[in-house]
Amino acid sequence: MQPRPSLIMLPLSLLLLAGLTGCGESSDTGNDTIAKINADYAAVLRERPVIREERGSTDDSAEELRRIATRADTIGRTSDARSAANLAANIRSAAGSFEFDEAVRMESSAQALRMIIRSLAGDAELLQSAAMAAESMDNSAANLVIESSLADARSRIAATEDQLDTLNEQISQSEGQRDSRISRAAALESTAGERGRSGVDAGPLDGLDHINESIDLRQQARGHRIAAARDRIAVETLEPTVRVTESRRDGQNNILDSARSARKNAERRQDAAMTYASEVRSGLEALAQTISTSLAELNVMEDEQILPRFEASIRDFDSSVNSARQLKNGGSKSEAASGSRAIANAEFGKGRVAWEAATMQNRRADVMARVAASGVIQDNAALKTKLESTIASRDAFLLEAAASMQKGLDALNGVQAKDATDAKIVQQIQRAIEGVKGGDLVSMSDAARIERSSNRSAATRSSSRSSTADTGSGFGTPGAIAKFLSNPPANADAANRLNAALVAKSETAQQLKKMFTAQGNLLNGLIAAMDTRFGEAATATAMKSSEGMANGPLSSTFTVDSVDGDTGTLKSEDGQKIIVSKGTNGWFVDLDATLKADPQIEMMVAMAGPMMDRMMAGMSETIGAMVKKVYAGDFDSADAVMAALQESLAQSMMGGAGGGRRP
C-alpha cells in the first residue's frame, strides 16, 4: 500500500487560543461584541458531538461557525478590524476542519461500498470467463475423432464380413466335397464287395478278373476317403479362423457402438455447456444491474455529499486566508507574524483537504476502471466518461494540494522571528509537500490514461512528440512514470504512451529517445494483428512470456529516488538514473537532463546509434512480413507468432552482421 504523506492540521485548541489572544488587542468600541462572538465560537467547539448517536447523523457545526464568522466580519467593518479579522480567520479554519472531518467520515462509508463493488466486479469477471469458456466449447475435434472411429469400424466390419463370407464358402465347399467323396467311396466299396464275392464264387481262374476289379475299386474308394479326410482337415483348419474373424467383427461392432455413444455424450455435453452459459449470462445480467445500482448510489454519495463537503472545506480555508491577510496590512510585527501563521495554517489545511479529495477521486477511478475491465457492463460509454472526469478532478486536486502547501510554507518562511513551533511546522509541511509530489496515486485508472492517449487524433499524437513537455501527455507523479517504465503494458498503446512521455531537444537526446521507443514502435503493427487474430489477453501473455519482450524498454525496475520541486530522479536497481521534470501537462522523462547528468550515456548513444539504425531497418522488414502472415492465418496461437518472430529476428541479425543488408 502506498504510504500516505504526513499531513498534519494545527490543533483547534491553538486556534481558539489565537482567537482569544487577538481579542485582547481589540478596542473598547467592539470589545463586548467580539467577546460575545468568541464565547459563541467556544460554545460550538464544546458542544460539537465527539461520538454520534446514530451512524447516519451529520454534523452541522461548520455551518454554525460560518454564521459566527460572518458576524465577526460585520464587526470588523465598524470597529476593531484586526481583532475581528483574527477571530474570523480562526473560526473559518475551524469550520474548514469540521467540514473536512465530516467528509472523511462519509468517505469511510463510501470506501466500504467501493470494496463491495470491486468484489462484485471480480465475481463478474470470473463468471464472464466461465460463460465464455462454456460458449467456446468446441466438439469439432472430438467429433472428427469419433466420426473417424465410426468410419474405421464400419470399414473393418465390412472387410471382416467379406472374409467370413469367403471362409464360410470355403468351408461349405470342402464339406460338400467331403460328403460327395465319402458317398463315392462307399459306392465303390459296395461294388468292390460284390465283385470280390463273385470272383470267389467263380473260382481261382474264372473269378480272377472280378477279384482284380474288386481290388481296383477298393483302391479308388480309399483315394476318395483320403481326399474326404483332407477336406475335413481343411474345414477344421478354417473353423478357428472363422471364430477369430467373428470375434474381430464383434469387437468392431462394440467400437461402433462406443463411438455412437461418445457422439451422443459429446452432443449432451455441448447442450449442457450452452445451458450453463445461458444460466451464467442470466446471473451476469442480474449482477450487472446490482453493480450499476451500487455505482449510481456511490456516485450520489460522492458527488452530492462528500465532494461538496471537501469543496466547502476548501472555501472555508480560502476565506480564512483572506481574513488573515488583513492582519498583515499596516499592523505591528507581532500582528503580521500572527497573520502569516494563520495563513500558513489555512493554506496547509486546504492542501490537506485537496490531497484527501484527490485520494478519494483516485479510489473512485480505481473502482470504475475495475468494473470497466470486468466487462460486466455492456455499455461502458457513460462509465468511461465518468472515469475521465474523475481522473481529471483527481489531478486538479493534486495540483491544488501541492500549491496550497507551498503557499503555507512561503507564509511561514516570511515570519522573521520564528520560534521552535514555527520550525517544527515548517518541517512538517516540507515533508507533506514531498509526500504529495512523490506519491503515486495511479493504480488501475492508469489504464484509462493509456487508452485516452491512444485514442487521440493524429494531430494531438503529433504534438505529443514535440520537444517541449507542455504539449504532450505526461504522468500524474514521478512514481507513475517509474511504475510505467518498470512494467509497461504489453499492448499496442504502450509505445504511444512512452513516446509521449519522453522529452528530447538535442540531437543526441532524440537518438536516445529513438532507442527507448524503437522496440515498441516496431511491434505496434504486429501486436495489433495478434490482438485481432488471438485476442488481447493471449497477445499480452505471449509478449510477457517471450524472451526479450518481458521487460520494458529499459529492462529495469525503477523507483523514485528524489523529488525537488518540479524535478525528480528515478533510480533502477542497478544504479541507473533518469531525470524527470514537471511541465504544464504532467511529469515527463527529461532525456536532455539525463544525458547531462551521466556523460557515459551520451558516449553510448553516439557509438550505438548508427548500428541500431541498421538493425532496426532489418527488423522492420522481418516484422512487416510477420504481420502479413498473422493476418493470413499462418499461425494457430500468439505463442507460435512470438517463437517464429524470435527465430526470424535471429536470422535477420545474423544476416545483418554479415553485411547482407544495406545500411
C-alpha positions, 0 to 999 in steps of 0.5 A, a space after each residue: 500500500 502506498 504510504 500516505 504523506 504526513 499531513 498534519 492540521 494545527 490543533 483547534 485548541 491553538 486556534 481558539 487560543 489565537 482567537 482569544 489572544 487577538 481579542 485582547 488587542 481589540 478596542 473598547 468600541 467592539 470589545 463586548 461584541 467580539 467577546 460575545 462572538 468568541 464565547 459563541 465560537 467556544 460554545 460550538 467547539 464544546 458542544 460539537 458531538 465527539 461520538 454520534 448517536 446514530 451512524 447516519 447523523 451529520 454534523 452541522 457545526 461548520 455551518 454554525 461557525 460560518 454564521 459566527 464568522 460572518 458576524 465577526 466580519 460585520 464587526 470588523 467593518 465598524 470597529 476593531 478590524 484586526 481583532 475581528 479579522 483574527 477571530 474570523 480567520 480562526 473560526 473559518 479554519 475551524 469550520 474548514 476542519 469540521 467540514 473536512 472531518 465530516 467528509 472523511 467520515 462519509 468517505 469511510 462509508 463510501 470506501 466500504 461500498 467501493 470494496 463491495 463493488 470491486 468484489 462484485 466486479 471480480 465475481 463478474 469477471 470470473 463468471 464472464 470467463 466461465 460463460 465464455 469458456 462454456 460458449 467456446 466449447 468446441 466438439 469439432 475435434 472430438 467429433 472428427 475423432 469419433 466420426 473417424 472411429 465410426 468410419 474405421 469400424 464400419 470399414 473393418 466390419 465390412 472387410 471382416 464380413 467379406 472374409 467370413 463370407 469367403 471362409 464360410 464358402 470355403 468351408 461349405 465347399 470342402 464339406 460338400 466335397 467331403 460328403 460327395 467323396 465319402 458317398 463315392 467311396 462307399 459306392 465303390 466299396 459296395 461294388 468292390 464287395 460284390 465283385 470280390 464275392 463273385 470272383 470267389 464264387 467263380 473260382 481261382 481262374 474264372 473269378 480272377 478278373 472280378 477279384 482284380 476289379 474288386 481290388 481296383 475299386 477298393 483302391 479308388 474308394 480309399 483315394 476318395 476317403 483320403 481326399 474326404 479326410 483332407 477336406 475335413 482337415 481343411 474345414 477344421 483348419 478354417 473353423 478357428 479362423 472363422 471364430 477369430 474373424 467373428 470375434 474381430 467383427 464383434 469387437 468392431 461392432 462394440 467400437 461402433 457402438 462406443 463411438 455412437 455413444 461418445 457422439 451422443 455424450 459429446 452432443 449432451 455435453 455441448 447442450 449442457 455447456 450452452 445451458 450453463 452459459 445461458 444460466 451464467 449470462 442470466 446471473 451476469 445480467 442480474 449482477 450487472 444491474 446490482 453493480 450499476 445500482 451500487 455505482 449510481 448510489 456511490 456516485 450520489 454519495 460522492 458527488 452530492 455529499 462528500 465532494 461538496 463537503 471537501 469543496 466547502 472545506 476548501 472555501 472555508 480555508 480560502 476565506 480564512 486566508 483572506 481574513 488573515 491577510 488583513 492582519 498583515 496590512 499596516 499592523 505591528 510585527 507581532 500582528 503580521 507574524 500572527 497573520 502569516 501563521 494563520 495563513 500558513 495554517 489555512 493554506 496547509 489545511 486546504 492542501 490537506 483537504 485537496 490531497 484527501 479529495 484527490 485520494 478519494 477521486 483516485 479510489 473512485 477511478 480505481 473502482 470504475 476502471 475495475 468494473 470497466 475491465 470486468 466487462 460486466 457492463 455492456 455499455 461502458 460509454 457513460 462509465 468511461 466518461 465518468 472515469 475521465 472526469 474523475 481522473 481529471 478532478 483527481 489531478 486538479 486536486 493534486 495540483 491544488 494540494 501541492 500549491 496550497 502547501 507551498 503557499 503555507 510554507 512561503 507564509 511561514 518562511 516570511 515570519 522573521 522571528 520564528 520560534 521552535 513551533 514555527 520550525 517544527 511546522 515548517 518541517 512538517 509541511 516540507 515533508 507533506 509537500 514531498 509526500 504529495 509530489 512523490 506519491 503515486 496515486 495511479 493504480 488501475 485508472 492508469 489504464 484509462 490514461 493509456 487508452 485516452 492517449 491512444 485514442 487521440 487524433 493524429 494531430 494531438 499524437 503529433 504534438 505529443 512528440 514535440 520537444 517541449 513537455 507542455 504539449 504532450 501527455 505526461 504522468 500524474 507523479 514521478 512514481 507513475 512514470 517509474 511504475 510505467 517504465 518498470 512494467 509497461 503494458 504489453 499492448 499496442 498503446 504502450 509505445 504511444 504512451 512512452 513516446 509521449 512521455 519522453 522529452 528530447 531537444 538535442 540531437 543526441 537526446 532524440 537518438 536516445 529517445 529513438 532507442 527507448 521507443 524503437 522496440 515498441 514502435 516496431 511491434 505496434 503493427 504486429 501486436 495489433 494483428 495478434 490482438 485481432 487474430 488471438 485476442 488481447 489477453 493471449 497477445 499480452 501473455 505471449 509478449 510477457 512470456 517471450 524472451 526479450 519482450 518481458 521487460 520494458 524498454 529499459 529492462 529495469 525496475 525503477 523507483 523514485 529516488 528524489 523529488 525537488 520541486 518540479 524535478 525528480 530522479 528515478 533510480 533502477 536497481 542497478 544504479 541507473 538514473 533518469 531525470 524527470 521534470 514537471 511541465 504544464 501537462 504532467 511529469 515527463 522523462 527529461 532525456 536532455 537532463 539525463 544525458 547531462 547528468 551521466 556523460 557515459 550515456 551520451 558516449 553510448 548513444 553516439 557509438 550505438 546509434 548508427 548500428 541500431 539504425 541498421 538493425 532496426 531497418 532489418 527488423 522492420 522488414 522481418 516484422 512487416 512480413 510477420 504481420 502479413 502472415 498473422 493476418 493470413 492465418 499462418 499461425 494457430 496461437 500468439 505463442 507460435 507468432 512470438 517463437 517464429 518472430 524470435 527465430 526470424 529476428 535471429 536470422 535477420 541479425 545474423 544476416 545483418 552482421 554479415 553485411 547482407 543488408 544495406 545500411 
